[in-house]
């Protein structure tokens, strides 16, 4: 009897937990197209975003830069620029009537170990504000001595102006 109970317990532990009434995936966007298309009153929360790519190597951007892509051509060019000549990653499909792409570049760094994280996405007036923090290896961390160009590409809802605020290590605007 104990063995059957343990087997049942182990089987139940393997079932993924799903929040009751949840219509959204891990990034907050509706799961499947059915939800958004069948419910005309449904609006996408402008504070929802999805990270499409992050990396340390990209185009030779020497200072903090933000690039916004609103057309298929702009998105394809941005993806190509970030991939470089060796790029083999397939471009993520994005419905640019519903979303826009925001690429954040931290500029040129003298070592590896740098990155960009989104701390908050907020709607202020009619603008989506992305608060981003740049991370760097500490003085005691081992980091590869190689020029790097940290970047982060996110997808946010269309129809809003976008502003990026860079935060310092204390959370204050840089």
Rosetta constraint file for C-alpha pairs under 8 A:
AtomPair CA 1 CA 5 HARMONIC 6.27 0.50
AtomPair CA 2 CA 6 HARMONIC 6.19 0.50
AtomPair CA 3 CA 7 HARMONIC 6.09 0.50
AtomPair CA 4 CA 8 HARMONIC 6.13 0.50
AtomPair CA 5 CA 9 HARMONIC 6.08 0.50
AtomPair CA 6 CA 10 HARMONIC 6.06 0.50
AtomPair CA 7 CA 11 HARMONIC 6.15 0.50
AtomPair CA 8 CA 12 HARMONIC 6.17 0.50
AtomPair CA 9 CA 13 HARMONIC 6.22 0.50
AtomPair CA 10 CA 14 HARMONIC 6.62 0.50
AtomPair CA 11 CA 15 HARMONIC 7.05 0.50
AtomPair CA 18 CA 22 HARMONIC 7.55 0.50
AtomPair CA 23 CA 30 HARMONIC 5.70 0.50
AtomPair CA 23 CA 31 HARMONIC 6.03 0.50
AtomPair CA 23 CA 35 HARMONIC 7.50 0.50
AtomPair CA 24 CA 28 HARMONIC 5.05 0.50
AtomPair CA 24 CA 29 HARMONIC 5.29 0.50
AtomPair CA 24 CA 30 HARMONIC 4.31 0.50
AtomPair CA 24 CA 31 HARMONIC 5.12 0.50
AtomPair CA 25 CA 29 HARMONIC 5.79 0.50
AtomPair CA 25 CA 30 HARMONIC 6.21 0.50
AtomPair CA 25 CA 31 HARMONIC 5.45 0.50
AtomPair CA 27 CA 48 HARMONIC 7.09 0.50
AtomPair CA 27 CA 49 HARMONIC 6.51 0.50
AtomPair CA 27 CA 50 HARMONIC 5.54 0.50
AtomPair CA 28 CA 48 HARMONIC 5.89 0.50
AtomPair CA 28 CA 49 HARMONIC 7.32 0.50
AtomPair CA 29 CA 44 HARMONIC 7.53 0.50
AtomPair CA 29 CA 48 HARMONIC 6.93 0.50
AtomPair CA 29 CA 49 HARMONIC 7.78 0.50
AtomPair CA 30 CA 35 HARMONIC 6.36 0.50
AtomPair CA 30 CA 36 HARMONIC 6.76 0.50
AtomPair CA 31 CA 35 HARMONIC 7.10 0.50
AtomPair CA 32 CA 36 HARMONIC 7.96 0.50
AtomPair CA 33 CA 37 HARMONIC 6.11 0.50
AtomPair CA 34 CA 38 HARMONIC 5.71 0.50
AtomPair CA 35 CA 39 HARMONIC 6.18 0.50
AtomPair CA 36 CA 40 HARMONIC 7.12 0.50
AtomPair CA 36 CA 42 HARMONIC 6.41 0.50
AtomPair CA 36 CA 43 HARMONIC 7.97 0.50
AtomPair CA 44 CA 48 HARMONIC 7.70 0.50
AtomPair CA 44 CA 157 HARMONIC 7.00 0.50
AtomPair CA 45 CA 157 HARMONIC 7.72 0.50
AtomPair CA 46 CA 122 HARMONIC 7.48 0.50
AtomPair CA 46 CA 123 HARMONIC 6.44 0.50
AtomPair CA 46 CA 128 HARMONIC 6.82 0.50
AtomPair CA 46 CA 156 HARMONIC 6.94 0.50
AtomPair CA 46 CA 157 HARMONIC 5.62 0.50
AtomPair CA 47 CA 121 HARMONIC 5.00 0.50
AtomPair CA 47 CA 122 HARMONIC 5.17 0.50
AtomPair CA 47 CA 123 HARMONIC 6.22 0.50
AtomPair CA 47 CA 128 HARMONIC 7.10 0.50
AtomPair CA 47 CA 156 HARMONIC 7.67 0.50
AtomPair CA 48 CA 121 HARMONIC 7.14 0.50
AtomPair CA 48 CA 156 HARMONIC 6.49 0.50
AtomPair CA 48 CA 157 HARMONIC 7.47 0.50
AtomPair CA 49 CA 121 HARMONIC 7.61 0.50
AtomPair CA 49 CA 154 HARMONIC 6.44 0.50
AtomPair CA 49 CA 155 HARMONIC 5.47 0.50
AtomPair CA 49 CA 156 HARMONIC 4.80 0.50
AtomPair CA 49 CA 157 HARMONIC 7.51 0.50
AtomPair CA 50 CA 154 HARMONIC 5.40 0.50
AtomPair CA 50 CA 155 HARMONIC 5.15 0.50
AtomPair CA 50 CA 156 HARMONIC 6.90 0.50
AtomPair CA 51 CA 152 HARMONIC 7.32 0.50
AtomPair CA 51 CA 153 HARMONIC 5.95 0.50
AtomPair CA 51 CA 154 HARMONIC 4.34 0.50
AtomPair CA 51 CA 155 HARMONIC 6.43 0.50
AtomPair CA 52 CA 92 HARMONIC 7.28 0.50
AtomPair CA 52 CA 152 HARMONIC 7.80 0.50
AtomPair CA 52 CA 153 HARMONIC 5.47 0.50
AtomPair CA 52 CA 154 HARMONIC 5.37 0.50
AtomPair CA 52 CA 155 HARMONIC 6.80 0.50
AtomPair CA 53 CA 152 HARMONIC 5.84 0.50
AtomPair CA 53 CA 153 HARMONIC 5.15 0.50
AtomPair CA 53 CA 154 HARMONIC 7.19 0.50
AtomPair CA 54 CA 116 HARMONIC 7.90 0.50
AtomPair CA 54 CA 150 HARMONIC 7.53 0.50
AtomPair CA 54 CA 151 HARMONIC 5.59 0.50
AtomPair CA 54 CA 152 HARMONIC 4.31 0.50
AtomPair CA 54 CA 153 HARMONIC 6.24 0.50
AtomPair CA 55 CA 115 HARMONIC 7.36 0.50
AtomPair CA 55 CA 149 HARMONIC 7.92 0.50
AtomPair CA 55 CA 150 HARMONIC 5.61 0.50
AtomPair CA 55 CA 151 HARMONIC 5.53 0.50
AtomPair CA 55 CA 152 HARMONIC 6.67 0.50
AtomPair CA 56 CA 112 HARMONIC 7.03 0.50
AtomPair CA 56 CA 113 HARMONIC 7.78 0.50
AtomPair CA 56 CA 114 HARMONIC 7.02 0.50
AtomPair CA 56 CA 115 HARMONIC 6.91 0.50
AtomPair CA 56 CA 148 HARMONIC 5.48 0.50
AtomPair CA 56 CA 149 HARMONIC 5.21 0.50
AtomPair CA 56 CA 150 HARMONIC 4.07 0.50
AtomPair CA 56 CA 151 HARMONIC 6.37 0.50
AtomPair CA 57 CA 82 HARMONIC 7.85 0.50
AtomPair CA 57 CA 148 HARMONIC 5.50 0.50
AtomPair CA 57 CA 149 HARMONIC 5.02 0.50
AtomPair CA 57 CA 150 HARMONIC 6.18 0.50
AtomPair CA 57 CA 151 HARMONIC 7.68 0.50
AtomPair CA 58 CA 81 HARMONIC 7.20 0.50
AtomPair CA 58 CA 82 HARMONIC 4.65 0.50
AtomPair CA 58 CA 83 HARMONIC 6.45 0.50
AtomPair CA 58 CA 84 HARMONIC 6.76 0.50
AtomPair CA 58 CA 148 HARMONIC 7.85 0.50
AtomPair CA 58 CA 149 HARMONIC 5.64 0.50
AtomPair CA 58 CA 150 HARMONIC 7.11 0.50
AtomPair CA 58 CA 151 HARMONIC 7.09 0.50
AtomPair CA 59 CA 81 HARMONIC 5.91 0.50
AtomPair CA 59 CA 82 HARMONIC 5.49 0.50
AtomPair CA 59 CA 83 HARMONIC 7.96 0.50
AtomPair CA 59 CA 84 HARMONIC 6.98 0.50
AtomPair CA 59 CA 149 HARMONIC 6.98 0.50
AtomPair CA 60 CA 107 HARMONIC 7.79 0.50
AtomPair CA 60 CA 108 HARMONIC 7.03 0.50
AtomPair CA 60 CA 149 HARMONIC 6.68 0.50
AtomPair CA 61 CA 65 HARMONIC 7.44 0.50
AtomPair CA 61 CA 105 HARMONIC 6.96 0.50
AtomPair CA 61 CA 106 HARMONIC 7.92 0.50
AtomPair CA 61 CA 107 HARMONIC 5.17 0.50
AtomPair CA 61 CA 108 HARMONIC 6.20 0.50
AtomPair CA 61 CA 149 HARMONIC 6.78 0.50
AtomPair CA 62 CA 107 HARMONIC 4.33 0.50
AtomPair CA 62 CA 108 HARMONIC 4.56 0.50
AtomPair CA 62 CA 149 HARMONIC 7.83 0.50
AtomPair CA 63 CA 105 HARMONIC 7.49 0.50
AtomPair CA 63 CA 106 HARMONIC 6.27 0.50
AtomPair CA 63 CA 107 HARMONIC 3.80 0.50
AtomPair CA 63 CA 108 HARMONIC 6.31 0.50
AtomPair CA 64 CA 104 HARMONIC 7.47 0.50
AtomPair CA 64 CA 105 HARMONIC 5.40 0.50
AtomPair CA 64 CA 106 HARMONIC 4.50 0.50
AtomPair CA 64 CA 107 HARMONIC 4.82 0.50
AtomPair CA 65 CA 104 HARMONIC 6.05 0.50
AtomPair CA 65 CA 105 HARMONIC 5.07 0.50
AtomPair CA 65 CA 106 HARMONIC 6.72 0.50
AtomPair CA 65 CA 107 HARMONIC 7.13 0.50
AtomPair CA 66 CA 102 HARMONIC 6.95 0.50
AtomPair CA 66 CA 103 HARMONIC 5.62 0.50
AtomPair CA 66 CA 104 HARMONIC 4.73 0.50
AtomPair CA 66 CA 105 HARMONIC 6.23 0.50
AtomPair CA 66 CA 164 HARMONIC 7.60 0.50
AtomPair CA 67 CA 102 HARMONIC 5.87 0.50
AtomPair CA 67 CA 103 HARMONIC 5.06 0.50
AtomPair CA 67 CA 104 HARMONIC 6.66 0.50
AtomPair CA 68 CA 100 HARMONIC 7.12 0.50
AtomPair CA 68 CA 101 HARMONIC 5.57 0.50
AtomPair CA 68 CA 102 HARMONIC 4.62 0.50
AtomPair CA 68 CA 103 HARMONIC 6.28 0.50
AtomPair CA 69 CA 74 HARMONIC 5.09 0.50
AtomPair CA 69 CA 75 HARMONIC 5.22 0.50
AtomPair CA 69 CA 78 HARMONIC 7.47 0.50
AtomPair CA 69 CA 100 HARMONIC 6.06 0.50
AtomPair CA 69 CA 101 HARMONIC 5.00 0.50
AtomPair CA 69 CA 102 HARMONIC 6.55 0.50
AtomPair CA 70 CA 74 HARMONIC 6.57 0.50
AtomPair CA 70 CA 75 HARMONIC 7.04 0.50
AtomPair CA 70 CA 96 HARMONIC 6.07 0.50
AtomPair CA 70 CA 99 HARMONIC 7.80 0.50
AtomPair CA 70 CA 100 HARMONIC 5.21 0.50
AtomPair CA 70 CA 101 HARMONIC 6.59 0.50
AtomPair CA 71 CA 75 HARMONIC 6.15 0.50
AtomPair CA 71 CA 96 HARMONIC 6.32 0.50
AtomPair CA 72 CA 76 HARMONIC 6.02 0.50
AtomPair CA 72 CA 96 HARMONIC 7.11 0.50
AtomPair CA 73 CA 77 HARMONIC 6.14 0.50
AtomPair CA 74 CA 78 HARMONIC 6.06 0.50
AtomPair CA 75 CA 79 HARMONIC 6.07 0.50
AtomPair CA 75 CA 101 HARMONIC 7.24 0.50
AtomPair CA 76 CA 80 HARMONIC 6.07 0.50
AtomPair CA 76 CA 91 HARMONIC 7.44 0.50
AtomPair CA 77 CA 81 HARMONIC 6.08 0.50
AtomPair CA 78 CA 82 HARMONIC 6.20 0.50
AtomPair CA 79 CA 83 HARMONIC 6.06 0.50
AtomPair CA 79 CA 91 HARMONIC 6.61 0.50
AtomPair CA 80 CA 84 HARMONIC 6.09 0.50
AtomPair CA 80 CA 87 HARMONIC 7.32 0.50
AtomPair CA 83 CA 87 HARMONIC 4.28 0.50
AtomPair CA 83 CA 88 HARMONIC 7.41 0.50
AtomPair CA 83 CA 89 HARMONIC 7.46 0.50
AtomPair CA 94 CA 99 HARMONIC 7.04 0.50
AtomPair CA 95 CA 99 HARMONIC 6.03 0.50
AtomPair CA 96 CA 100 HARMONIC 5.67 0.50
AtomPair CA 96 CA 158 HARMONIC 7.29 0.50
AtomPair CA 97 CA 158 HARMONIC 6.78 0.50
AtomPair CA 98 CA 157 HARMONIC 5.89 0.50
AtomPair CA 98 CA 158 HARMONIC 5.21 0.50
AtomPair CA 98 CA 159 HARMONIC 7.89 0.50
AtomPair CA 99 CA 155 HARMONIC 6.32 0.50
AtomPair CA 99 CA 156 HARMONIC 5.46 0.50
AtomPair CA 99 CA 157 HARMONIC 4.20 0.50
AtomPair CA 99 CA 158 HARMONIC 4.26 0.50
AtomPair CA 99 CA 159 HARMONIC 8.00 0.50
AtomPair CA 100 CA 155 HARMONIC 5.76 0.50
AtomPair CA 100 CA 156 HARMONIC 5.52 0.50
AtomPair CA 100 CA 157 HARMONIC 6.01 0.50
AtomPair CA 100 CA 158 HARMONIC 5.11 0.50
AtomPair CA 101 CA 153 HARMONIC 6.94 0.50
AtomPair CA 101 CA 154 HARMONIC 5.84 0.50
AtomPair CA 101 CA 155 HARMONIC 4.71 0.50
AtomPair CA 101 CA 156 HARMONIC 6.44 0.50
AtomPair CA 102 CA 153 HARMONIC 5.73 0.50
AtomPair CA 102 CA 154 HARMONIC 5.33 0.50
AtomPair CA 102 CA 155 HARMONIC 6.30 0.50
AtomPair CA 102 CA 156 HARMONIC 7.41 0.50
AtomPair CA 103 CA 151 HARMONIC 7.03 0.50
AtomPair CA 103 CA 152 HARMONIC 5.74 0.50
AtomPair CA 103 CA 153 HARMONIC 4.26 0.50
AtomPair CA 103 CA 154 HARMONIC 6.38 0.50
AtomPair CA 104 CA 116 HARMONIC 7.90 0.50
AtomPair CA 104 CA 151 HARMONIC 5.49 0.50
AtomPair CA 104 CA 152 HARMONIC 5.21 0.50
AtomPair CA 104 CA 153 HARMONIC 6.26 0.50
AtomPair CA 105 CA 149 HARMONIC 7.13 0.50
AtomPair CA 105 CA 150 HARMONIC 6.02 0.50
AtomPair CA 105 CA 151 HARMONIC 4.42 0.50
AtomPair CA 105 CA 152 HARMONIC 6.67 0.50
AtomPair CA 106 CA 115 HARMONIC 7.76 0.50
AtomPair CA 106 CA 116 HARMONIC 7.20 0.50
AtomPair CA 106 CA 134 HARMONIC 7.04 0.50
AtomPair CA 106 CA 149 HARMONIC 6.63 0.50
AtomPair CA 106 CA 150 HARMONIC 5.47 0.50
AtomPair CA 106 CA 151 HARMONIC 6.11 0.50
AtomPair CA 107 CA 149 HARMONIC 5.62 0.50
AtomPair CA 107 CA 150 HARMONIC 6.83 0.50
AtomPair CA 108 CA 147 HARMONIC 6.74 0.50
AtomPair CA 108 CA 148 HARMONIC 5.85 0.50
AtomPair CA 108 CA 149 HARMONIC 4.88 0.50
AtomPair CA 108 CA 150 HARMONIC 7.58 0.50
AtomPair CA 109 CA 114 HARMONIC 7.58 0.50
AtomPair CA 109 CA 147 HARMONIC 5.58 0.50
AtomPair CA 109 CA 148 HARMONIC 5.13 0.50
AtomPair CA 109 CA 149 HARMONIC 6.18 0.50
AtomPair CA 109 CA 150 HARMONIC 7.89 0.50
AtomPair CA 110 CA 145 HARMONIC 6.72 0.50
AtomPair CA 110 CA 146 HARMONIC 6.08 0.50
AtomPair CA 110 CA 147 HARMONIC 4.62 0.50
AtomPair CA 110 CA 148 HARMONIC 6.45 0.50
AtomPair CA 111 CA 143 HARMONIC 6.19 0.50
AtomPair CA 111 CA 144 HARMONIC 5.66 0.50
AtomPair CA 111 CA 145 HARMONIC 4.70 0.50
AtomPair CA 111 CA 146 HARMONIC 4.87 0.50
AtomPair CA 111 CA 147 HARMONIC 5.41 0.50
AtomPair CA 111 CA 148 HARMONIC 6.11 0.50
AtomPair CA 112 CA 143 HARMONIC 5.57 0.50
AtomPair CA 112 CA 144 HARMONIC 5.20 0.50
AtomPair CA 112 CA 145 HARMONIC 6.57 0.50
AtomPair CA 112 CA 146 HARMONIC 6.05 0.50
AtomPair CA 112 CA 147 HARMONIC 6.91 0.50
AtomPair CA 112 CA 148 HARMONIC 5.72 0.50
AtomPair CA 113 CA 136 HARMONIC 6.03 0.50
AtomPair CA 113 CA 137 HARMONIC 5.43 0.50
AtomPair CA 113 CA 143 HARMONIC 5.94 0.50
AtomPair CA 113 CA 144 HARMONIC 7.51 0.50
AtomPair CA 114 CA 134 HARMONIC 7.20 0.50
AtomPair CA 114 CA 135 HARMONIC 5.39 0.50
AtomPair CA 114 CA 136 HARMONIC 4.40 0.50
AtomPair CA 114 CA 137 HARMONIC 6.34 0.50
AtomPair CA 114 CA 148 HARMONIC 7.82 0.50
AtomPair CA 114 CA 150 HARMONIC 6.25 0.50
AtomPair CA 115 CA 134 HARMONIC 5.71 0.50
AtomPair CA 115 CA 135 HARMONIC 5.07 0.50
AtomPair CA 115 CA 136 HARMONIC 6.64 0.50
AtomPair CA 115 CA 150 HARMONIC 5.40 0.50
AtomPair CA 115 CA 151 HARMONIC 7.01 0.50
AtomPair CA 116 CA 132 HARMONIC 6.68 0.50
AtomPair CA 116 CA 133 HARMONIC 5.66 0.50
AtomPair CA 116 CA 134 HARMONIC 4.50 0.50
AtomPair CA 116 CA 135 HARMONIC 6.03 0.50
AtomPair CA 116 CA 150 HARMONIC 6.84 0.50
AtomPair CA 116 CA 151 HARMONIC 6.52 0.50
AtomPair CA 116 CA 152 HARMONIC 6.24 0.50
AtomPair CA 117 CA 132 HARMONIC 5.61 0.50
AtomPair CA 117 CA 133 HARMONIC 5.36 0.50
AtomPair CA 117 CA 134 HARMONIC 6.51 0.50
AtomPair CA 117 CA 135 HARMONIC 7.66 0.50
AtomPair CA 117 CA 152 HARMONIC 7.62 0.50
AtomPair CA 118 CA 130 HARMONIC 6.89 0.50
AtomPair CA 118 CA 131 HARMONIC 5.99 0.50
AtomPair CA 118 CA 132 HARMONIC 4.45 0.50
AtomPair CA 118 CA 133 HARMONIC 6.40 0.50
AtomPair CA 119 CA 130 HARMONIC 7.76 0.50
AtomPair CA 119 CA 131 HARMONIC 5.55 0.50
AtomPair CA 119 CA 132 HARMONIC 5.48 0.50
AtomPair CA 119 CA 133 HARMONIC 6.62 0.50
AtomPair CA 120 CA 129 HARMONIC 7.98 0.50
AtomPair CA 120 CA 130 HARMONIC 6.00 0.50
AtomPair CA 120 CA 131 HARMONIC 5.14 0.50
AtomPair CA 120 CA 132 HARMONIC 7.17 0.50
AtomPair CA 121 CA 128 HARMONIC 6.78 0.50
AtomPair CA 121 CA 129 HARMONIC 5.62 0.50
AtomPair CA 121 CA 130 HARMONIC 4.62 0.50
AtomPair CA 121 CA 131 HARMONIC 6.25 0.50
AtomPair CA 122 CA 128 HARMONIC 5.74 0.50
AtomPair CA 122 CA 129 HARMONIC 5.17 0.50
AtomPair CA 122 CA 130 HARMONIC 6.65 0.50
AtomPair CA 123 CA 127 HARMONIC 5.73 0.50
AtomPair CA 123 CA 128 HARMONIC 4.69 0.50
AtomPair CA 123 CA 129 HARMONIC 6.11 0.50
AtomPair CA 124 CA 128 HARMONIC 6.35 0.50
AtomPair CA 124 CA 129 HARMONIC 6.77 0.50
AtomPair CA 126 CA 160 HARMONIC 5.72 0.50
AtomPair CA 126 CA 161 HARMONIC 6.63 0.50
AtomPair CA 127 CA 160 HARMONIC 5.23 0.50
AtomPair CA 127 CA 161 HARMONIC 4.59 0.50
AtomPair CA 127 CA 162 HARMONIC 5.49 0.50
AtomPair CA 127 CA 163 HARMONIC 6.85 0.50
AtomPair CA 128 CA 160 HARMONIC 6.13 0.50
AtomPair CA 128 CA 161 HARMONIC 6.10 0.50
AtomPair CA 128 CA 162 HARMONIC 4.83 0.50
AtomPair CA 128 CA 163 HARMONIC 6.25 0.50
AtomPair CA 129 CA 162 HARMONIC 5.93 0.50
AtomPair CA 129 CA 163 HARMONIC 4.84 0.50
AtomPair CA 129 CA 164 HARMONIC 5.71 0.50
AtomPair CA 129 CA 165 HARMONIC 7.10 0.50
AtomPair CA 130 CA 162 HARMONIC 7.46 0.50
AtomPair CA 130 CA 163 HARMONIC 6.23 0.50
AtomPair CA 130 CA 164 HARMONIC 4.72 0.50
AtomPair CA 130 CA 165 HARMONIC 6.14 0.50
AtomPair CA 131 CA 164 HARMONIC 5.89 0.50
AtomPair CA 131 CA 165 HARMONIC 4.79 0.50
AtomPair CA 131 CA 166 HARMONIC 5.89 0.50
AtomPair CA 131 CA 167 HARMONIC 6.61 0.50
AtomPair CA 132 CA 164 HARMONIC 7.05 0.50
AtomPair CA 132 CA 165 HARMONIC 6.20 0.50
AtomPair CA 132 CA 166 HARMONIC 4.98 0.50
AtomPair CA 132 CA 167 HARMONIC 5.92 0.50
AtomPair CA 133 CA 166 HARMONIC 5.73 0.50
AtomPair CA 133 CA 167 HARMONIC 4.97 0.50
AtomPair CA 133 CA 168 HARMONIC 6.48 0.50
AtomPair CA 133 CA 169 HARMONIC 7.45 0.50
AtomPair CA 133 CA 171 HARMONIC 7.95 0.50
AtomPair CA 134 CA 166 HARMONIC 7.49 0.50
AtomPair CA 134 CA 167 HARMONIC 7.42 0.50
AtomPair CA 134 CA 168 HARMONIC 7.47 0.50
AtomPair CA 137 CA 141 HARMONIC 5.76 0.50
AtomPair CA 137 CA 142 HARMONIC 7.75 0.50
AtomPair CA 137 CA 143 HARMONIC 6.96 0.50
AtomPair CA 165 CA 173 HARMONIC 6.42 0.50
AtomPair CA 165 CA 174 HARMONIC 7.51 0.50
AtomPair CA 166 CA 173 HARMONIC 5.81 0.50
AtomPair CA 166 CA 174 HARMONIC 5.40 0.50
AtomPair CA 167 CA 171 HARMONIC 5.21 0.50
AtomPair CA 167 CA 172 HARMONIC 5.26 0.50
AtomPair CA 167 CA 173 HARMONIC 4.44 0.50
AtomPair CA 167 CA 174 HARMONIC 4.99 0.50
AtomPair CA 168 CA 172 HARMONIC 5.49 0.50
AtomPair CA 168 CA 173 HARMONIC 6.14 0.50
AtomPair CA 168 CA 174 HARMONIC 5.19 0.50
